[in-house]
Amino acid sequence: MQRRLVLATAALSLAGMAQPARKPLIAVGGIVHETNTFNPKKTTLADFEAGIGGAAGILRGQAIITESRNANNTIAGFIAGAEAAGLELYPTIVAGPQTIGEVTASTFNTLMTELMERMQQPGGAGRKLDGILLFLHGTMVAEGHRHADAEVVRRVRKAFGDTIPVIVVHDFHANVSEEIVKMTTALITYKECPHLDARDRGEQASRLMADVVAGRVKPTQALVKPPLLYNILFHNTFAAPMKAVTDASKAAEKQPKVLVASVPGGYQYADIPAMGPSAIVVTDNDPALARREADKLAAMLYGLREQLVLKIPAPAEAVRAAMSAEKFPVVFMDTGDNIGGGSSGDGTFILEQLVGQKAMGWVMTIADIEAVNGAYKAGVGGEFDMLVGGKTDKLHGAPVRIRGRVKTLTDGKFVEPQVRHGGGRYWDMGNSAVIEVEGSTRDLQNLLLLTPKRVIPFSLHQLISVGIYPERQRILVAKGTVAPRAAYEPVAAKIVEVDSGGVTAVNPAHFTFKQIRRDLWGVK
């Protein structure tokens, strides 16, 4: 009898104990696409699945957590920030990043259907979402949706209502619209280009979400868009002129009521009404302050316009100058074939000049699966004689005849342990080959890396992993404009932006715009 009394008393004591507070449940997802509307190649579901050199193009469920945790990207920031702030994440689907032409309607709808279905079935009896974190690039264009990122948020709002907190993180190159600002609880964009703060912005979003669901803050935000095309050539936030505006945005966040201040540079390769830079400020229930601070940052942006003067060499001039340089390596930014901006990755305008002018000690990467297959057929040490590059379209140069020998064959996998643009860690080029091009000497080798996939040059380990030592070469070619700087600046004696042709040419005069706002400074 006494034992029963003790057990009953213990049971009552346990029942009366306060149960651990349930962590707020926050969905995480995203469709990440930087759409170049001047690239005629449509983006399909297969393109999302293939990715652009990463180990996985689409991540689902718990794989989002396990694959991202050790990276330095936005999703890794969501994870770290949530754990520190006491949030429980519910991972859904993250598709991308990818960057080509417009996303097909069927692809967009397929991904959206899966995103919505996964969001509507969080695990656990009686569980419901307390908030939603979305990573959206900010430049996605799909058939039927000129601002597809806003359409993602619109469908989320339709399904979950206007009261659930929805916080979105955009890339620095976002083309922000008034529509998406109105639909989000808070919009955060990367502050830095190269994007070294991708993880930081994810952590910032999670911290803000924790404050919102706890009722500690009530975000209000304002958007101001100066009438300006802020050319991508000047997007480097670690140098003038953009550095001053970036520093001002960071300083603004030190004000007690300013939660977020973002100044994305925009993305000039999307012919849409929202194209161009923006100033977005989020405050704690102070819309007037948000507007004043956004106005200040937008005015600073517009005030830089006279400094945005395009004056860069064509490929022939750039190669001639590099051949007579006194310090090496000289790094070329192949701006017209900027893979991260939606180009083909097989542009040959610079390759043609390297071969034609008999430059020595150069390295370049070309995406050409046909050439890769030829190299594998020849085998290591075998002779190589093929037309390379210029096969995707007629916009990036003609194929160039390359003679030499197969130096290396590799599985194309490598790891970037440092914080580089975008924060990616695990990379996969696919089975790749290095060709030692004729004219090489033992000390000055001309090396052509052939890959089956387009791989954005965000890591020197892309070269090191295949036996190329960048610091020993005279000329390195990176297919980008600003983003590769984070990887290449540590070894470069000089960086030269080259005015090469292609769908990411830096001069807007190469393109015909039909849907952008009228009278934008910098278009002509």
Secondary structure by P-SEA (a helix, b strand, c coil): caaaaaaaaaaaaaaacccccccbbbbbccccccccccccccccaaaaaacccccccccccaaaaaaccccccaaaaaaaaaaaacccccccccccccccccccaaaaaaaaaaaaaaaaccccccccccbbbbbccccccccccccaaaaaaaaaaaacccccbbbbbbcccccccaaaaaacccccccccccccaaaaaaaaaaaaaaaaaaccbbbbbbbbbccccccccccccccccaaaaaaaaaaaaccccccbbbbbcccccccccccbbbbbbbccccaaaaaaaaaaaaaaaaaacccbbbbbbcaaaaaaaaaacccccbbbccccccccccccccccaaaaaaaaacccbbbbbbbcaaaaaaaaaaccccccccccccccccccccbbbbbccccccccbbbbbcccccccccccccccbbbbbcccccccccbbbbbbcccccccccccccccccccccccbbbbcccccccccccccccbbbbbbccccccccccccccccccccccccc
